[in-house]
Amino acid sequence: MSQAARCISYPQRPRVLILSDISNEPDDAESLVRYLLYSNQFNTEGFGAVTSNWMKTKVCPQDMHKILDAYAGAVDNLNAHAHPDAPYPSAESLKSLVRSGPNVYGMAAVGDDVPLSDAGELLLERICAKDDRPLWVLCWGGTNVLAQVLLKIRNSRSDEDATKLYSKLRVYAISDQDDTGAWIRNNFPSVFYIVSLHAWNQYGLAAWTGISGDNFYGFDKGGPDFSKLTKEWMRENIQIGPLGSAYPNYMFIPEGDTPTFLYLIQNGLGVSERPDYGSWGGRYALTDISGNGVCSRHHHDAADSVTGLDGRTYRSNQATVWRWRDTFQNDFAARMQWTLSKDFGSKNHHPVISVNGSQSFEPVFIECEAGSSFVLDASETYDPDEGDKLTFKWWHYREPTATQWWVEAEVEELKIKPLDADSRKVEVELPPPEKCAVELMSRQAVAKGQLMHLILEVTDNGTPPLTSYRRILIQCTNKDLKGSGKAVDAVGDNPDMSFA
């Protein structure tokens, strides 16, 4: 077995099509460089060069080709560090997927008598392909190509067929960058859509700016660590080798579009169909949980509480992204190192996690009675690099369980007890029924309580250190309906919940 065969493989690869206003500023080019370092994790189905509010009358597919030409000089080295079952795609295959969107702004490209652009034709083809897997449309610029296609489907298909096609779409948009985003959401509420909503051009309010925007926008001062985003760090760690040479210096904030695919990275943390679970690309939640509303599949910013660099606690939507920054920047730097050499032994590679004998990116699911405990065993976890030491960290991610802002009042901490010196094996104790298996307001016991999220992080001591994850989903049960408390009309009326 080759050393690379001990690395992580990617048996399931999300289908991805990117719409980018590349060259309106440097950040789209930066994001494309990083995306290519992860391209063996995806089935890339297209690149559309589009307009936006910042570049209204032209598109720049030629600048995608330049970056793909740079990738051509790196792909052989990258493949020396990839599992044989998950090779990087060739530069030529990716270049064949580049298309131009309309060279007009927003809704000017959308109408019953307006023909589809080349990018629109490709997107329509990919949506209609005989492939039941979701198609992720990552919107780094304006969304008029997507709007064109949705209108075309509505006008040319039966309601039943159109509904099936809409159900295949998954959209992650970097805010709204033209006037078609709001039109899409108003007219196609069934489309799965992730986007930060805020006043026009007020990007400092958006979750995705947590990727790198704290210095520029001034949020969460003292919390995020900017040291691995400085231009000096970029020169030393990213702007190296054949692909890194195509990574430009940033103008405003670096890589504002990157959270769209960080959300899909297969590292054991995120679950793509559940934006509310949180991932490197942030955490988002449904705006309408009724199941009947017009926005039933639209997801917008949620918030996490995170301990910052200064030791203080920050709760913000941007924190759902910047909390992972040190790890994803290390990951970026390590992959760029792969582009420099085919020597597997000279570079670092990710730990491969096994929990209770399961080696997968899917969450481990456990059903357990409230107040009881169970054991998790990650002792079969290994590192592909000989001699690397692994550090195991188990922690309770409380926010995805909560239904409200006041997480601490609703979600009791799990008790995690190490059973060996390295914490490869732990015992997890659930809260008692009255803390995790009662209705929030009525305090009446329920048979199926909270779904708890436990995260395992395994980090090696290579250069730079790399981290893999595994999420454990714990369904708390309460078969005997224990723990009913006094019914209340408001959280503040509950004597167990103090405002002190």
N, C-alpha and C positions, 0 to 999 in steps of 0.2 A: 504494500500500500504506500502510495506517495504521501509526503507530508501534507500536501494540499488536500488530499482526500480526507484528512482528519479535521478539516475546517468546516465551518457551517455551510450547509447547502440550502437551497431555496426551492423546494418542490412546488410551492404555490407562488406564482409571481403576478402581482396586480397588473392589469392592463392600464396603461397611462398614455394620455395625449396632452401635450403642453401647448398652451396659447401664450405667447410672450411678445411684449412690446420691446423686444431687444433693441438696444442702442438708443433708447430715449434717455437713459443714464446707464452707468456701468453695472448696476446690480443684477440685471437679468443675465448678463454674460457671466457674472460671478456664480450665480445660482446654477447656470447650465454646466459650468465646469464641475461643480460639486455633484450635480445630478449624475454626470457621466461616471463618476467614481463609484456610484451605487447602481449603475445600469444593469448589472447582472442580477439584481433583485427584481427587475421589472420586465414586463413585456411592453416595450415602448412602441406605441402604435401611430405616433405622429408628432410633428412639431409645426405649429402654426405661427407665423410671424404676423402680429396684429398691431393695430393702432391703439391709442389711449388718449386720455385728456392731455398727455404730455407730448404726444407725437401723433397729430390728428390726420395727417395727409400722406403718410408714407409708411411702408413696412420694410424690414431689413432682414430678409432671409439669408442674404449673403454673409451676415455676421454669425449666424448659426453655423454655416458651412465652415467659416474660419476656425471656430472652436472645435468642430468635428474633425477638421484636418489636424489640429493639434492633438486631439484624442487618438488619431491614427498612429501617432508616434509613441503612444503609451500603452495601447491595448494589449500588446504581446506581453509586456512586463506585468500588467494587471492580471492577466490570465495565469501567470505563474503563481499567483497568490489566491486564486479562486478554486473552489471545489470543482472537480472535473464535471460534475453534473450541473454546474451553474456558471458557465463561461460568460465572459463579457461579449456583447454583440460587436460585430465589425463596424468600423467607421463608415464603410460604404453602405452597409445596410441601414444605418441611422440617417445618413445623408439622403438616401432615397425617400425618406419620410418627411422631408422638409417641404412645407407649402406656404404660400402667401395668402393672408386674409385680405379683405377689402381695404383699399387705401383711402378710406373715408372714416369719419368719426361716428361711432356709436350707431344710433337708430337710422342714420342715413343709409346704412347697409341692410336694413331690415324692412321688408315689404313684400306684398303678394306678387309684385311684378319685378322684384329685384332678384337676379340670378345668384346662385350660391357662388362664393369665391372658391378658389382651389382648396383652401384649408377647410372650407365648409363641406365641399364634396368629400374630402377625406374623412372628416368627422362623421358625416352621415353614413358613409360606407362602414366605418368601424362600429357605429351604434347598431347598424342593421346586420352586422356579421353574425353568422351562426355560431355564436359563442355566448353561453349563458352567464359568463362571469361579468361582474360590473366593469364598466369603463370609467376610469377616473379622468376627469377633465380638470387639469390644473391651470388656473387662470392667473397669469403673472401680469397681465395688462388688461385691456378692454375685453368685453365678452360678446362683441357683436357677431363673431363667428358662431358661437353657441346659440345666440338668439336667432340667427338666420336658419340654423338647422332645426331648432325647435318649432319655428313657424312652418318650415317646409313639412315637417312630420305632421303637424296639426292639420295642414291644408290638404295633404295628399294621402293620408291614411284613415282608416276607420277609427272610431273612438277606442275600440278594443285593441287594435294593433298599436295605436299611438301610446296607449297606456302601458303596454308591454315594453315599448321602446323607452319611454320615460323612466320606467322602473330599473333599467339597466344603467342609468346615468348616476354618477357620483361627482359632484362638483366641489372643489375647494378653491375659492376665489380670494385673492389678496385685496380685501375691501372692494369697493366699486371704483373702477378707473374709467368708466364712461357711463352713458345714460341707459345702457341696456341691462345692467344688473338688476335694477329695481323692476324693470319691465318683465324680465324673466321670472322673478320671484312672484310678482303679482299675477302673471298669466299661467304659470306652471307650478302651482303649489305642491304637486306630488313629486317634483324632482328633489332628490337628496342634495342639499346645498349647505355648505359650510362657508360662512363669511362673517367678518367683523362689521357690525353696523354702527355708524356714527355720523356726525355732520360731515359734509363734503370736504375732502382734503384734510380732515383732522386726524391724520394717521397716528399721531401720538396717543390716541385713545384705543388703538386696535391691539388685539392680543398678539398678532404676528410680529409687531415691533419688538417683542421680547427677544427675538433672535439677536438683535444688535443695536437697538435704538435708544438705550438708556442715556447715553451721553448726548445724543442729538436732541431727543425729546424731553429729557429731564425727569423721567418717571422713576419711582422706587430708588431714589438716590441713596447710595450706601449699601444697597442690596446686591445687585448683580456685579459680577467681576468682569471687567472689560479687558483684562490683560491679554486674553487670547483673541482679541479683535483689533488690536492696534495695528497700524500699518507696518510697524517693525516686525511684529509677530507674523503677519501675513507674508512679508518678504522672506523671512527665515524658514517658514514652514509650509507655505502654500504656493508662492510664486516661484516654484522650482521645477525643473524637468520639463519635458515636452508639453505636458498638459497644463502645468502650473504657469507656464509662460503666457498662456492665454487668459489668465486671471487678472483683470485690470484693478487698479487702485479704486477704492470707493470714493464717491462724491458726497453723498448724504449719509446713508447707513448701508453697511454691506449686506447683501443677500436678503433683501426684504421678502423675496419670493420663495426662499428655501423652505419655510415651514410647510408648504404644500406637499412636498415629498418627504420631508422629515416625518410627517404624520404617517406615511406609509412604510417607513423603514422597518424591515423585519429584524427586530432585535429582541423580541420577546416581551416588549413593553406595551405597545399600542395594539388595539383591536379595531381594525379599519371601519367596521360597521357601527362602532360605538364611540363617537366623538366625545361623549361625556366621561369616558374612562381615562382620558389623558394620554399623551405620548410626547415625543420630542417636538411634534408639530403643534402642541398646545392642547387645551381642553375646551370643548364647546358643548352646549346643551340645547335641546329643543326649546323653541320659544312658545310652542303650543303643545301641551301634553294631553289634550283632550282626545286626540285621534280624529276629531271631526273638523278642526279649524282649517283655515286656508293656508296656514304655514306649518302643517303637521310634519313636514320632512325638512324644515329649515332649522339649522343649528347656528347659534351665535355665542359670543364670548361667555365663558364661565371664569371663576377665580379660584386660585389656590393660595394657601398660606405657606410661606417658605421662609426659612431662616436665611438671612442674607450674609454677605461677606462681613458686615459689621456686627453680626450676632443678633440683630433685631429681626422681628418677624414682619414680613411684608405680605399683604393680601391684595392681589391684583390679577387682572386677566393676563398681563404681560408675564407675570411670575409663572404661569403655566408653561411658558416656553423657556424663560431664562434659567429656571431651576435646573435644566439639563445642560446648560451651556458648556460647562467644563468638559463634560463627557462627549458631547457631539463635536466639539472642536478638536479634542484629542482624536476622535474617530476620523475626522476630516484629515488631520495631519498624518495619521498612520496610513490612510489609503493613498495619500499623495506620495508617501514614501514608497509604496508599492510600484508606482510608475517609474521609479528610478532604476530598478534592478530586478532580474529574474531570480536572484538568490533568495530562496524562501527563508533560509536560516538567518539572514541578515536583517529581517523586518519582523514586526510584531503582528500577531493575529489574535482574533477574538476567542475568549473562553467559550466552550460548548457546554451548556447547562443541561443537566438531567435532574428531574425532580420525581421522586418515587418511581424511578425507572423509566420515566417519560422524557424523551428528548424531542422537543417540538417548540414551535413559536406560539402555539395555541395555549391559552390559559389552562392551568390545572383547575378542575372543578371538584369541589368537596362539599358535601352536604353534612351538616353536623348540628346536633342539638345545642341550643343556647346553654351556656354554663359548663359545657363539657370541653374536652381537649382532644387533640390529635397530633400526630407526628409527621413532619415533612423531612424527607431525606434527599439531600443533594450530593451525596458522597461520590456518585459516579460522574460528577462534573469534571471536565479535564481541560487542559490548555494544549493547543496544537504545537506550541513552541516548547521545546525541551528546557526544563529548568525554571520556567516561570512560576512564581508563587501566586496563589489565588487568595483573594480576600472576599469573604462572604458577608453580605449585609442584608438582613431581612427587616422590612419596615412596613407599617400600616399606612396605606394611602387612603385617608379618610374622606376626602372631598367627593370622590365618585359615588359614595354611598349616600351622602346627604341630599335632602330635598330642599334645603334652604341655606341661607347665608351663614347662619350660626351653627357651624359644623360641630363645634365642641359640645353643644348642648344635645345634639341629636345622635352623634356617633361615638360610642365609647371605644377607648383604645383596646386593641388586642394585646394580650400578654404573650410575649415571645420569650421562651427559655431555651438557651443553647444547651445541647446535649453532648457536645464534644468541644475540644479546644478551639477548633477552627470555625465553629458554627455551621458546619456542613449539614448537621442534623439539628432540628429544633422541635420543641413542643409548643403548640399554639393553643391558648385557652380563650374561649369565647366569653363575652360578657354574659351575665345572667339574663333570663328571659325579659325581665322588666326594663332592661337596657337595650335589647336588640330585637325583640319580638313582640312589640306592642305598637299600636297605632300612635302616630306622633301626637295628635291632639286629644283623642278620646282616652288614651292610655289603656285601651282594651287589648287583651292578648290576641295574637294572630298565630296561625299554624305555620305560616311561612314568613319569616322575619326579614331582616336586612341582608343584603348581599355585600359582604365585606371584601375589600381588595388588599391583598398582601403582596408586596413586591420583593423579589429576591434580586439583588445586584451582585454580580460576580465580577471582580476587577483584577486584572493581572498586574504584574510589576514590570512589564516591558516598557519600551520607549517608543512613543508615548504610551501610557497605560490605557488599556482598552476594557470596556465594560459590556457585558451581556446581561440580559434580564430574563426573568420569568414571572408572570403574574399568576397568582393563585386566587381564584374566586371562591369564596366561602359562603354558601347559602345557610344562614342560620334558620333552624327549625324549632318548633315549639309544639310538639304533638299533643301534649296534655294541656295546652293553653294556660300555662302558668304565668304569673307576674302581672295580672291586671291591676291597674292603679286607679286612683280617683279620677273620674272623668272631668275634663276641664274644657273651657271654651277658647282659651288662648294659652300659648306657651308660658307666658308670664304668670299664669295662675297656678302652674304646677309647682308645688313646694320642692320638688327634686331639681328644679332648674333655677338656680339663683342668678340674679343680675349683678351680684356684687363683683 
